[in-house]
Amino acid sequence: MKYRVRVFIFMALSFLLAQSIYGMRNKEVRLYSPKSNTRMKKIFLCSSFADVAPLLPESVPTSLSGKTVAFIPTASIHEEYTQYVEDGKNALVLLGLVVRELEITQCEKKEIVEVLNDCDCIYISGGNTFFLVQELRRTGTDKLIVEQVEKGKLYIGESAGAMIFAPSIEYAKRMDDNLLLTPDFEDFTGLGVVDFYPVVHFNSFPFEEATQIIIQENNHLPLKPITNEQAIVVLGDNISIQSKR
């Protein structure tokens, strides 16, 4: 009888131990599941940030106050009119963000890496789309930005800064001169973070005619036209167009 009791106790303890080990293994699987390491993309693409800045805190699920933003004005450095750059900076400050300017043509790779890693958000202003992509590639900033966005860092793209996220930027030739600043530019591949093509400044001065032509000539592409008072918001797999009230 005592022998049977001992056998029963031994079997019961063995069963409990096996269940405990199995449970721990299951917890380990859940803890290190690839899904737990994914990050949701947070992207805000617009034509004129100063006009739609109030939409940003309403659209993205993250607090902005006190956060730092890497501000890249490179697309504008050869433009005659650049007031929108200062307007964009001021709009960010009014939202409580701390602006850290990063003009990539004047920075070493080490500084670019440091700023993009340290800042909470990335902002690229408008200007010449082709010159911007040329400099992003030359400095390696394009790959760094894609990496940060894939990790879930908030990206704000204004005008040229929005169009570069498309699979290709060739459609922007009707809006920007691809030969003036980049005479040898041949590879129109965009950063490809999104699978659509933002058509910025739609029906907005002075691009009314240019945007209409872009739409007519590229109706085979998944275009997303936005006016100066609209923004495309990407949160994970969800894409929406928000309008200023």
Secondary structure, 3 states (H helix, E strand, C coil): CHHHHHHHHHHHHHHHHHHHHHHHHHHHHHHCCHHHHCCCCEEEEECCHHHHCCHHHHHCCCCCCCCEEEEECHHHCCCCCCHHHHHHHHHHHHCCCEEEECCHHHCCHHHHHHHHHHCCEEEECCCCHHHHHHHHHHHCHHHHHHHHHHCCCEEEEECHHHHCCCCECHHHHHCCCCCCCCCCCCCCECCCCCCCEEECCCCCCCCHHHHHHHHHHCCCCCEEECCCCEEEEEECCEEEEEECC
